[in-house]
Amino acid sequence: MDKVAVAFWGAYFGTVALMLAASLGAFARSLQRVALMAALSALISGLFAVAYLGWLPVAGAAGQRLQAHVAVVTTVILGLMLLSLLGLLRRRATAQRAYVLMVTAGSVVLALGWALDALESLLLGSLMALGVGCINLGLTLRSALRGDRLARVAMLGVFVMLVATAGLSWIAIEGSPGWPLHAISAVAGMVYLATMATALWARYSYLLELSEVLAHGPSYDPVTRMRSHRETGQLVGDLFFGRDAAGTPLGVIAVTIANLRTLENLHGRTAFNHALFICAGRLRRHVPAGVEMGRLGEDGFLLLLHDATDTKRLVQLATLVRERLSRPLVLSTSRAPADLETGRTEWAAEVGVGVLAAGAQLRPSQAVAAARGMSLTAWSYPSRLAWQPPGGEITELQPDAG
């Protein structure tokens, strides 16, 4: 194979590895369905490419029959995944018919392939892959014409998948025709993976939102996608009264943003909500698992640790929160969807962080009020971190303390 062709396929398999790494990240954040679909898309398309490039440890007629089998199996799986992505398998009866139809078609093609010679079997498997791809292209086109935005992305993915399949079929049947066809096929494969990753996230992100709504009900705050202020108060009570008999101290971190009200006065409620949305998103992304979070008033957040015996961990978390929330961001002042990604208002949150290791002697309301007060006091400190040792006064907390 030409060195240029090898470079393009190296880039393609690098994209496969990147998608697999992203799927592991999604799985680590409990997004199992997104992770599974992304991993399958990457692995199956990568297997198809490996087989059709002749990189499997089987050559000759046996290798061609193996390529035909790979084509059929990958086509069935990817076809069903696309139908699921488009939401066409929601009804059980429809899903069962689709499964039976795809598996039957694949079985028939495999059986016919064994009645033909190896090359003809490979050609038949490739024709099935192209045929199912064309049917899927028609389904995505129909959904796109009905106004489904996700189908437009999926349609692009199916189209480039057809290009990649056609190119790889040519390579497998006719031999290596030179690097341009390899380049076209590899680039088409990379675009396919990118579009599928985009479509998968768009398809299932609303399910993540729905799961939060179902978990918190009326107490769910749609702006921050966290517990509302009322629900946070309930959580505080549950944690304080449910602690172990030894009275393990609970970590309480209150975050107050000083300039949110000024932002609202200057640019309106839209900019206020946008800033709150981004700050909450940064917290959800970077705060470790096991830390409970919720809103604290209109301009703040409350973080709770089940065990604050290790004060160094508490300080590190507070420092992380301050650093992430203080980073500059660009806000939109328009509610028009087209303007959400083109905001020009630069803003940085002026945060104050109050840190408290609440012992058994503190009531929930006292602990939250103390942490909230320290977060307000922290605005006057260069480090923007404040805490109060037992029986002492509020002091500035240095990031290397604890």
C-alpha positions as CSV (number, residue, x, y, z in Angstrom):
1,M,0.0,0.0,0.0
2,D,1.2,3.5,-0.8
3,K,2.7,5.5,2.0
4,V,0.1,8.3,1.5
5,A,-2.7,5.7,1.7
6,V,-1.2,4.4,4.9
7,A,-1.2,7.9,6.3
8,F,-4.9,8.5,5.5
9,W,-5.9,5.1,7.1
10,G,-3.7,6.0,10.1
11,A,-5.7,9.1,10.5
12,Y,-9.0,7.1,10.2
13,F,-8.0,4.6,12.9
14,G,-6.8,7.5,15.0
15,T,-10.4,8.8,14.8
16,V,-11.7,5.4,15.8
17,A,-9.4,5.4,18.8
18,L,-10.5,8.9,19.7
19,M,-14.2,7.9,19.5
20,L,-13.5,4.9,21.7
21,A,-11.8,7.1,24.3
22,A,-14.7,9.5,24.2
23,S,-17.1,6.6,24.7
24,L,-15.1,5.5,27.8
25,G,-15.4,9.1,29.1
26,A,-19.2,9.0,28.6
27,F,-19.4,5.7,30.4
28,A,-17.4,7.0,33.3
29,R,-20.0,9.8,33.6
30,S,-22.8,7.2,33.7
31,L,-23.9,7.8,30.1
32,Q,-23.9,4.1,29.3
33,R,-26.3,4.2,26.3
34,V,-24.3,7.0,24.6
35,A,-21.1,5.2,25.4
36,L,-22.3,1.9,24.0
37,M,-23.6,3.3,20.8
38,A,-20.5,5.4,20.2
39,A,-18.2,2.4,20.9
40,L,-20.2,0.1,18.6
41,S,-20.1,2.6,15.8
42,A,-16.4,3.0,16.1
43,L,-15.5,-0.7,16.5
44,I,-17.9,-2.0,13.8
45,S,-16.9,0.5,11.2
46,G,-13.2,-0.1,12.1
47,L,-13.7,-3.8,11.7
48,F,-15.3,-3.3,8.3
49,A,-12.3,-1.2,7.2
50,V,-9.8,-3.7,8.5
51,A,-11.5,-6.6,6.8
52,Y,-11.9,-4.9,3.4
53,L,-8.3,-3.6,3.5
54,G,-7.2,-7.2,3.7
55,W,-5.6,-6.8,7.1
56,L,-7.2,-9.9,8.7
57,P,-4.9,-12.9,9.1
58,V,-6.8,-14.8,6.4
59,A,-6.0,-14.6,2.7
60,G,-7.2,-16.0,-0.6
61,A,-10.7,-17.4,-1.0
62,A,-11.2,-17.9,2.7
63,G,-10.3,-14.2,3.3
64,Q,-12.9,-13.1,0.7
65,R,-15.6,-15.2,2.4
66,L,-14.6,-13.7,5.7
67,Q,-14.9,-10.2,4.2
68,A,-18.4,-11.1,3.0
69,H,-19.4,-12.3,6.4
70,V,-18.0,-9.1,8.0
71,A,-19.9,-7.0,5.5
72,V,-23.2,-8.7,6.3
73,V,-22.8,-8.6,10.1
74,T,-21.7,-5.0,10.3
75,T,-24.4,-3.9,7.9
76,V,-27.1,-5.5,10.0
77,I,-25.8,-4.0,13.3
78,L,-25.2,-0.5,11.9
79,G,-28.5,-0.5,10.1
80,L,-30.4,-1.3,13.3
81,M,-28.4,1.3,15.2
82,L,-29.3,4.0,12.7
83,L,-33.0,3.0,13.0
84,S,-32.7,3.3,16.8
85,L,-31.0,6.6,16.5
86,L,-33.8,8.0,14.4
87,G,-36.3,6.8,16.9
88,L,-38.0,4.4,14.5
89,L,-37.7,1.4,17.0
90,R,-39.6,3.0,19.9
91,R,-42.6,0.7,19.3
92,R,-42.0,-2.9,20.3
93,A,-43.8,-4.3,17.3
94,T,-41.9,-2.1,14.9
95,A,-38.6,-3.0,16.5
96,Q,-39.3,-6.7,16.3
97,R,-40.2,-6.5,12.6
98,A,-37.0,-4.5,11.9
99,Y,-34.9,-7.1,13.8
100,V,-36.5,-10.0,12.0
101,L,-36.2,-8.4,8.6
102,M,-32.5,-7.4,9.0
103,V,-31.5,-10.7,10.5
104,T,-33.4,-12.6,7.8
105,A,-31.9,-10.6,5.0
106,G,-28.4,-11.1,6.4
107,S,-28.9,-14.8,6.8
108,V,-30.2,-15.1,3.2
109,V,-27.2,-13.2,1.8
110,L,-24.8,-15.4,3.8
111,A,-26.5,-18.6,2.6
112,L,-26.5,-17.4,-1.0
113,G,-22.9,-16.5,-0.6
114,W,-21.9,-20.1,0.2
115,A,-23.6,-21.2,-3.0
116,L,-21.3,-18.8,-5.0
117,D,-17.6,-18.7,-5.3
118,A,-15.6,-16.6,-2.8
119,L,-15.3,-13.4,-5.0
120,E,-19.0,-13.5,-5.9
121,S,-19.8,-13.9,-2.2
122,L,-17.7,-10.8,-1.4
123,L,-19.5,-8.9,-4.1
124,L,-22.9,-10.0,-2.8
125,G,-22.0,-8.9,0.7
126,S,-20.8,-5.5,-0.6
127,L,-24.0,-5.1,-2.5
128,M,-26.0,-5.7,0.6
129,A,-24.1,-3.1,2.5
130,L,-24.6,-0.6,-0.3
131,G,-28.3,-1.5,-0.6
132,V,-29.1,-1.1,3.1
133,G,-27.1,2.1,3.0
134,C,-29.3,3.4,0.2
135,I,-32.5,2.4,2.1
136,N,-31.2,4.2,5.2
137,L,-30.4,7.2,3.2
138,G,-34.0,7.3,2.0
139,L,-35.3,7.0,5.6
140,T,-33.1,9.8,6.8
141,L,-34.1,12.0,3.9
142,R,-37.8,11.4,4.6
143,S,-37.3,12.3,8.3
144,A,-35.2,15.4,7.3
145,L,-38.0,16.6,5.0
146,R,-40.4,16.3,7.9
147,G,-38.3,18.7,9.9
148,D,-36.2,16.4,12.0
149,R,-32.9,18.2,12.5
150,L,-31.2,15.1,13.8
151,A,-32.0,13.3,10.5
152,R,-30.1,15.9,8.6
153,V,-27.0,15.1,10.4
154,A,-27.6,11.3,10.1
155,M,-28.3,11.8,6.4
156,L,-24.8,13.2,5.9
157,G,-23.4,10.3,7.9
158,V,-25.2,7.7,5.8
159,F,-24.1,9.4,2.6
160,V,-20.4,9.5,3.5
161,M,-20.7,5.9,4.8
162,L,-21.9,4.9,1.3
163,V,-18.9,6.6,-0.2
164,A,-16.5,4.8,2.2
165,T,-18.3,1.5,1.6
166,A,-18.1,1.9,-2.2
167,G,-14.4,2.8,-2.0
168,L,-13.5,-0.1,0.3
169,S,-15.5,-2.5,-1.9
170,W,-13.6,-1.5,-4.9
171,I,-10.3,-1.9,-3.0
172,A,-11.3,-5.4,-1.8
173,I,-12.6,-6.6,-5.1
174,E,-10.3,-5.0,-7.6
175,G,-7.2,-4.6,-5.5
176,S,-5.4,-1.4,-4.5
177,P,-6.0,1.2,-7.2
178,G,-3.7,3.9,-5.8
179,W,-3.8,6.3,-3.0
180,P,-6.6,8.7,-4.1
181,L,-9.3,6.1,-3.6
182,H,-7.8,5.2,-0.3
183,A,-7.8,8.9,0.7
184,I,-11.4,9.4,-0.3
185,S,-12.6,6.3,1.6
186,A,-10.6,7.1,4.7
187,V,-11.8,10.7,4.8
188,A,-15.4,9.6,4.3
189,G,-15.0,7.2,7.2
190,M,-13.7,9.9,9.4
191,V,-16.6,12.2,8.5
192,Y,-19.0,9.3,9.2
193,L,-17.6,8.8,12.7
194,A,-17.8,12.5,13.4
195,T,-21.4,12.8,12.2
196,M,-22.4,9.7,14.2
197,A,-20.9,11.1,17.3
198,T,-22.7,14.4,16.8
199,A,-26.0,12.6,16.1
200,L,-25.6,10.3,19.1
201,W,-25.1,13.1,21.5
202,A,-28.0,15.1,20.0
203,R,-30.3,12.1,20.2
204,Y,-29.5,11.2,23.8
205,S,-28.8,14.5,25.5
206,Y,-32.4,15.2,25.9
207,L,-32.8,11.8,27.6
208,L,-30.2,12.9,30.2
209,E,-32.2,16.1,30.8
210,L,-35.4,14.0,31.1
211,S,-33.7,11.7,33.7
212,E,-32.9,14.7,35.8
213,V,-36.4,16.0,35.6
214,L,-37.8,12.6,36.6
215,A,-35.3,12.3,39.5
216,H,-36.1,15.7,41.0
217,G,-39.6,16.5,39.7
218,P,-40.8,20.0,40.5
219,S,-37.6,20.6,42.5
220,Y,-35.5,20.4,39.3
221,D,-34.1,23.7,38.2
222,P,-34.1,24.0,34.4
223,V,-31.5,26.8,34.3
224,T,-28.7,25.1,36.1
225,R,-29.9,21.5,35.7
226,M,-29.3,21.1,39.4
227,R,-31.5,20.8,42.5
228,S,-33.5,23.9,43.2
229,H,-33.0,26.0,46.3
230,R,-35.8,24.2,48.1
231,E,-34.6,20.8,47.2
232,T,-31.0,21.7,48.2
233,G,-32.4,22.6,51.7
234,Q,-34.0,19.2,51.9
235,L,-30.8,17.5,50.9
236,V,-28.8,19.4,53.6
237,G,-31.2,18.2,56.2
238,D,-31.0,14.6,55.0
239,L,-27.2,14.6,55.1
240,F,-26.9,16.3,58.5
241,F,-29.5,14.1,60.3
242,G,-28.4,11.0,58.4
243,R,-24.7,11.2,59.3
244,D,-23.1,8.3,61.2
245,A,-23.1,7.9,64.9
246,A,-19.5,9.2,65.2
247,G,-20.6,12.6,63.9
248,T,-18.3,12.7,60.9
249,P,-17.9,16.3,59.8
250,L,-19.6,17.3,56.6
251,G,-17.9,19.5,54.0
252,V,-19.9,22.6,53.2
253,I,-18.8,24.8,50.3
254,A,-20.9,27.9,49.4
255,V,-20.3,29.7,46.2
256,T,-21.7,33.2,45.6
257,I,-21.2,35.2,42.4
258,A,-20.9,38.9,43.2
259,N,-21.5,40.4,39.8
260,L,-24.5,38.4,38.5
261,R,-26.9,41.2,39.5
262,T,-24.8,43.8,37.8
263,L,-24.7,41.7,34.7
264,E,-28.5,41.5,34.7
265,N,-28.8,45.3,35.1
266,L,-26.5,45.9,32.2
267,H,-27.5,43.2,29.7
268,G,-30.9,41.8,30.9
269,R,-32.1,38.5,32.3
270,T,-31.1,36.6,29.3
271,A,-27.4,37.2,30.0
272,F,-28.0,36.5,33.7
273,N,-29.5,33.1,32.8
274,H,-26.8,32.3,30.3
275,A,-24.0,33.0,32.8
276,L,-25.7,30.9,35.5
277,F,-26.2,28.1,32.9
278,I,-22.5,28.1,32.0
279,C,-21.3,28.3,35.6
280,A,-23.5,25.4,36.6
281,G,-22.3,23.4,33.6
282,R,-18.7,24.0,34.6
283,L,-19.4,22.7,38.1
284,R,-21.2,19.6,36.8
285,R,-18.3,18.8,34.5
286,H,-15.4,19.3,37.0
287,V,-16.7,18.5,40.5
288,P,-15.8,14.9,41.4
289,A,-18.4,12.2,41.7
290,G,-19.9,11.8,45.2
291,V,-20.1,15.6,45.8
292,E,-23.8,16.8,46.1
293,M,-24.6,20.0,44.4
294,G,-27.6,22.4,44.3
295,R,-28.6,26.0,43.9
296,L,-28.2,28.4,46.8
297,G,-30.3,31.5,46.3
298,E,-30.4,33.3,43.0
299,D,-26.7,33.9,42.7
300,G,-24.9,30.9,44.2
301,F,-24.4,27.2,44.6
302,L,-23.9,24.8,47.5
303,L,-21.6,21.8,47.5
304,L,-21.7,19.1,50.2
305,L,-19.2,16.4,50.9
306,H,-20.2,13.4,53.0
307,D,-16.9,13.3,54.8
308,A,-14.7,16.3,55.5
309,T,-12.2,14.6,57.8
310,D,-9.6,15.2,55.1
311,T,-9.5,19.1,55.1
312,K,-6.9,19.1,52.3
313,R,-9.4,17.5,49.9
314,L,-12.0,20.1,51.0
315,V,-9.6,22.9,50.2
316,Q,-8.6,21.4,46.9
317,L,-12.2,21.2,45.9
318,A,-12.9,24.8,46.9
319,T,-9.8,25.9,44.9
320,L,-11.0,23.9,41.9
321,V,-14.4,25.5,42.0
322,R,-12.9,29.0,42.3
323,E,-10.6,28.5,39.3
324,R,-13.2,27.0,37.0
325,L,-15.9,29.5,37.7
326,S,-13.5,32.5,37.4
327,R,-12.6,31.8,33.9
328,P,-13.8,34.3,31.3
329,L,-16.7,33.4,29.1
330,V,-18.7,35.0,26.2
331,L,-22.5,35.5,26.7
332,S,-25.4,36.0,24.5
333,T,-27.8,38.8,25.1
334,S,-30.4,37.6,22.6
335,R,-32.9,34.8,23.0
336,A,-32.9,34.0,19.3
337,P,-31.5,30.4,18.8
338,A,-29.3,31.5,15.9
339,D,-27.5,34.1,18.2
340,L,-26.8,31.8,21.1
341,E,-23.4,30.8,19.7
342,T,-22.4,34.2,18.5
343,G,-22.5,36.2,21.7
344,R,-20.0,39.1,22.1
345,T,-20.4,40.0,25.7
346,E,-17.3,39.0,27.6
347,W,-17.7,38.4,31.3
348,A,-16.0,36.7,34.2
349,A,-17.6,35.6,37.4
350,E,-16.5,37.3,40.6
351,V,-16.8,34.4,42.9
352,G,-16.5,34.1,46.6
353,V,-16.1,30.6,48.2
354,G,-16.9,29.8,51.8
355,V,-15.5,26.6,53.2
356,L,-16.7,24.9,56.3
357,A,-16.2,21.5,58.0
358,A,-19.4,21.2,59.8
359,G,-19.3,19.2,63.0
360,A,-22.1,17.5,64.9
361,Q,-22.7,20.7,67.0
362,L,-23.9,22.7,64.0
363,R,-27.5,22.6,62.8
364,P,-28.1,22.4,59.0
365,S,-29.4,26.0,58.8
366,Q,-26.4,27.3,60.8
367,A,-23.9,25.5,58.7
368,V,-25.4,26.8,55.4
369,A,-25.7,30.3,56.8
370,A,-22.1,30.3,58.0
371,A,-20.8,29.0,54.7
372,R,-22.9,31.6,52.8
373,G,-21.6,34.4,55.0
374,M,-18.0,33.3,54.4
375,S,-18.6,33.3,50.7
376,L,-19.7,36.9,50.9
377,T,-16.7,37.8,53.0
378,A,-14.4,36.0,50.5
379,W,-15.1,38.7,47.9
380,S,-12.7,40.9,49.8
381,Y,-9.9,38.4,49.9
382,P,-7.3,38.1,47.0
383,S,-7.7,34.3,47.0
384,R,-11.6,34.6,47.0
385,L,-11.5,31.7,49.6
386,A,-12.7,32.0,53.2
387,W,-13.2,29.7,56.1
388,Q,-13.8,29.7,59.8
389,P,-11.9,27.3,62.1
390,P,-13.8,25.9,65.1
391,G,-14.3,28.7,67.6
392,G,-12.3,31.2,65.5
393,E,-13.0,34.1,63.2
394,I,-13.5,34.0,59.4
395,T,-10.1,34.1,57.7
396,E,-8.7,34.0,54.2
397,L,-8.0,30.4,53.1
398,Q,-4.9,30.0,51.0
399,P,-5.0,27.3,48.3
400,D,-2.1,25.4,49.9
401,A,-3.8,25.3,53.3
402,G,-5.2,22.1,54.9
